Amino acid sequence: MMHFSCDLCGKDMTPANAQRYVVKLEAFAAHDPAQITEDDLDVDHVEEMAETLNALEEAGAEDEMELAPARKSMRFDLCPICYGKFLSDPLGRETVPKFDFSEN
């Protein structure tokens, strides 16, 4: 038997009559087609790549950059209450505390 619990509140949704919702998210870098200009044609891209590779080698393994994955897919199981909250505020803007700074 599969066990399901709400990924937000932790409610057990394993019983056969428990209603649950699946939310799938996919995040990826947007790519807008670039227009080529005269300046782009004048740049030596091989030289730029060589400089970048040299800089990475000089930085060493301890300073390795961690790159975010190009594409990330996520799946969440939600109970009906959390699903309703998700639909009304999918980015969680209402849950982020808002600061009211005084003018000094």
Secondary structure, DSSP 4 states (H G I P E B T S, - for coil): ----B-TTT--B--STT---EEEEEEEE---PPPPP-HHHHHS-HHHHHHHHHHHHHHH-GGGPPPPPPSEEEEEEEE-HHHHHHHHH-TT-TTTSPPP-PPP-
